[in-house]
Structures are given as structure tokens and as C-alpha cells.
Amino acid sequence: MTVHETTTATAGPKKARQDARGTKVRRRRVRAAWLFLTPMLVVLALVAGWPLLRTIWFSFTDASLSQMGSANFIGVENYLVYDEGWYGLLADPLWWQSVWNTLFFTVISVGLETVLGVIVALVLNAKFRGRMVVRAAMLIPWAIPTIVSAKMWAWMLNDQFGILNHMLMGLGIISAPLAWTADADLSMWAVIIVDVWKATPFVALLVLAALQMLPSDCYEAARVDGISPVRVFFKVTLPLIAPALMVAVIFRALDALRVFDVIYVLTSNASSTMTMSIYARQQLVEFQDVGYGSAASTLLFLIIALFTIVYLYLGRRQLGGDQ
Amino acid sequence: MTLTHLKRAVLKLGFWLMVIALVVYATFPFYYAVVTSLKPSSEMFQVGYWVDSVDWSNYVAVLSQDSFVQSIINSVIVAFSVVAIALLLGLTAAYALGRVRFKGRTRVMMLVLGVSMFPQVAVLSGLFEVIRVLDLYNSPGGLILSYTIFTLPFTVWVLTTFMRQLPDELEEAAIMDGASPWVTLTKVFMPLLWPAMATTGLLAFIAAWNEFLFALTFTLTDSERTVPVAIALISGGSQYELPWGPIMAASVIVTVPLVILVLIFQRRIVSGLTAGAVKG
């Protein structure tokens, strides 16, 4: 990126020589650039832009799955309406339950993934024999399809025959088997266990990449001065990897806010683990209420858009380019 | 002196225990799935940590189901098509975004990044309509189209990052020779971008292979499903009698190729992930 900027901006004499031909070539290149971008932009408009607008439109209609074409505009009735009592999405306790579940899931799982991910990255950053093998092992959870990992864990968490209950009872931690996925108090934690297992490697890899770019001289200095490793971590390492960690956290948070498949497989539509995505899809597909489901989708989109805007604002400087 | 020796030894022991704990944590669930899949159904409900005798009956049961084999074929078709489309469109877009300075470039980059963060549910009803209008409902075509929403932005983003790192001189020489942008892209840049394309292609393949929500919503019959949906919908006599042996066998079948790919290309994948996230 920087190479490109400097050569085009500061190659003075060379540029002057090319100027006459340069503008023509430049104009041709810009035209070609837009031509090259068009297919991508058309496809994105078809699969993202237009469907999003339609979803927002549907949220103001009474569309149903069987007759999406002949929907009537009903204003904000899907969101909130007074008809001898408040009705609509914003008055539905299950919706608020799923908002709360989503936020709880996001904060806890991303928090755990961050802490664990940093620890794993620190271990992988140490020089020891077999480091490559350990790193390869850490990639396995990331590579396994979410559905498969959910099924694998569902089997391990099985209340009667699951190996986890077997282990915990063998160690004397619990006295009776736990119904991990069926018990309303435990099922959210079961989901978090699976998500943390699957996503920690992602955080660890990003943090590891940042760790490997750190300058070694300040560590030499710290070692010579006899500062404790824990202090060095909090005073030197953590501030230096903070940007990469931030990116990892935001990526994970955006993923967690739209979580669907782990929960769908582990606990289906149970209200104790229902997230916004599960809620919206249930309304849309199972209850065939496209209008109401679209209203839920739209609210989820707004929440994630807010996060994205914050992220883009924070990451704007790195985009570089023509500013 | 002995005290520091002791301290060193304890620290070293602790470190290795941690490494072992990490490896066990990361690999045990998959290992246990393999162990379960190799047990006969009569031993299914006795917890065991090892494979005593190998029994292939679960694999036979799964692979003799036509719909499961068909779902593997569907997944392969969808994933390869998605990779091809994402690379083709991503490469041309990345050339424009990475090599040409023009007004609105940053805005396009922002747009692409924004789309990559779309919650899939947010476009579900609109996309459902598009797919029905195009007559792609319950067919691999509908999935290929819809998967571009998450593979394309990512591919564009990573390829742009790689494209920007290539030296300018190459392109200047091509322009001097009067090469058109298309020739520059295909003859000059593409040969240099093979590693980057392999990385992004692999990541797009994994994403398409693993996708669940669209596949669940936009297909209806067993013959059109992809592998994740097929596995999620394997059911037994009742909700409480899931056939765990065949489920684990199916899980292992669809995961082993991915795990092998990832282990072979682990350096590439790490560089792709970091290019997509850290530099973005």
C-alpha cells in the first residue's frame, strides 16, 4: 500500500515526462476500474442491498411466506400497536428475552474467548519443541463445521451417556448427571462452552500474528532490568497488541450477535437460549409471518449496523487510499 | 542455586502441562467423535475413551443412504462454484481497488466491509423473494448465489490487501507496453497472486462448506440439501433416541477433508485470516 502511494505521488521527474500520455492512460485506467468493479457491485446489490431493502419494507407489511407479493402496508403494527393492550415486537417479552440472551451470550463468550485466546497465543509464541504441532492442533476446532462441533458437543454433553458428566462424576465434582442442554439454567452455558471451544483459535491466531510482530528489544531491556514477566505483559505486551486484539474482539462480537447455528442444533427453539436470529427465523419460516419476522430482522440489523459503524470509525485510518 | 533450579523446573513443568491441556482441549471432541463413530451400536451407551475394536457399521449405515451421499455431492458443487465466482469477481474488483486510484475507492471499500458484517438473518426474507423470483428455490443455484454475500466481500478484501503489496514497476512496464488493464491483470498480476488466491479460495471453500442458515432455509427436499443440514436433520425414532453413531460417522466424513486441508495449508490460512482482519 505505502509503496504504491509513494511512487505515484513523489516520482517527480518521471511523472513530468509521462504527463501528456499519463492523463489519458489514467482516465482509461479509472474507466477500466469501474468496469472491473461492476460485476461485484451488481452481485452484492442483488444478494445484499436489494434483499435488505425488501426486508425493511416487509417489516411494515402483513406479508406471509406463501404470499409475499401481495402484502399490505400496515405501518409500524409489527413493531408496536395498541389494541386494548400493547402488541407487536416491542411488546413481546420473548423478543426482549432473546435480546437479553444474545447480549449475555456475546459478552460472556467473547470475553472468555479473548482471555483464553491471549493465553493460547502467549503459549504458542514461546519457543518450544513441537510448537508447529500445537498450532496445527489449535486450528482443528476452527476448521470443524459449526454444525458438526455442535453435534459433537451435544453428544459429549448428553445427560445420560455423555462423557462430560461421566468425567465430572468420576472426579467427584458433581454427584448426579447434569442435563446440560435441556436444563434452562444450564443450556446457555452449554452453548457458550461450544462457542468458546470453536472460536478461541481464531482470536489466538490473530493475537499470535500481532505478538510475532513485536520488537524484541524492549523485552531485552525489561529482562535486563529484572521486571517480572507478568508486569511486562500488562505494561508492554498488552498495549502493543491492543489494536489487533480489538479487531479480533469486534469480529467475534459481530459473529456472536448474529449467532444461529450452534444454538439451533444444541437447543433448537428453546426460550432460554433463544437469540435474535433464532427468534427472527422462527417467525419468518416456521410461523410463516414474514412481516413480523422481518421487523425482528430489521432491529437485529440496526443493532449490528451500529456496531459496524463504530468499527469502521475506529478502523478508518487503516483503510488508507485516497484521503 | 538449587532453589532457582527448582523454580525453573516447576515453571517448565507448568508450561508443558498447559501445552498438553491445550492440545487435549482442542482435539478431544473430534477424537471422541471418531471413537464413537467406530463403535457398534450395542456399545454406544458405555462411555469409553479408546477404540477397542474397529466397527465400520455406522459408516456403512450413513453412506448407504442415498440422500447423504447426494448431500455431499451438493456441498461439493456449491462450494466449488462459490469459490470460482468469488475468485473471479474478487480478482477483478481487487485489481480496481488495489491498483487504481480513483474517486470513491474508499467508499467502495467501506461498502464491501459493511456487507461482510451483514447479519444473514437481516436479508433472509428479501433473499428468499429474490431466489423464488429467479426460480432457484430448493436448488444448488440458490445457495451458490446467496453464499456470495459472505464469500465475496471477504475475497475482495483479502485480495486487495495482497494486490497492494505487489511492486509498481511490473504494472508500469505493462502500461508502457500498451497492455490493457485486463491483460495486465491476467498476464502480470495473476501469476503472482496464485498463493493469495489459494488462501482466499480455501477460506471461501470452508465458509461455503460449513454454512447452515441459508442452506436450511432455501432448500426443502432431502435431495437438495447440503451436508451441514443433512447432519443437523438426522433423526431417530424420537427426539430422545438420536442415532449418535451414524451422526458421528457423518460428522467425521465431512470433517476429515477439511482438517487435512487446514493442516496442509495452515501457514496460508493464518496469513489469510490475518490479512483479512488485522490489516483491515
Interface residues (C-beta under 8 A of the other chain):
Chain A: M1 V3 H4 T7 T8 V25 R28 R29 V30 A32 A33 W34 F36 L37 P39 M40 L41 V43 L44 L46 V47 A48 W50 P51 L52 L53 R54 T55 F58 A63 L65 M68 V120 V123 A126 F128 G130 V133 V134 R135 A136 A137 M138 L139 I140 P141 W142 A143 I144 P145 T146 I147 V148 S149 K151 M152 W153 W155 M156 N158 Q160 F161 G162 I163 H166 W197 P201 F202 L205 L206 L208 A209 A210 A244 V247 A248 F251 L254 L257 R258 F260 D261 Y264 V265 M276 S277 A280 R281 L284 V285 V290 G293 S294 S297 T298 L300 F301 I304 F307 T308 Y311 L312 G315 Q318 L319 G321 D322 Q323
Chain B: F15 M18 V19 L22 V23 Y25 A26 T27 P29 F30 Y32 A33 T36 M44 F45 V47 Y49 I85 L89 G90 T92 A93 Y95 A96 L97 R99 V100 R101 F102 K103 R105 T106 V108 M109 M110 L111 V112 L113 G114 V115 M117 F118 P119 Q120 V121 A122 V123 L124 S125 G126 L127 F128 E129 V130 R132 L145 S146 T148 I149 L152 P153 V156 R164 Q165 P167 D168 I175 S180 P181 W182 L185 I206 W209 N210 F212 L213 L216 T217 V227 P228 V229 I231 A232 W244 I247 M248 S251 V254 T255 L258 V259 L261 V262 L263 Q266 I269 V270 L273 T274 A277 V278 K279 G280
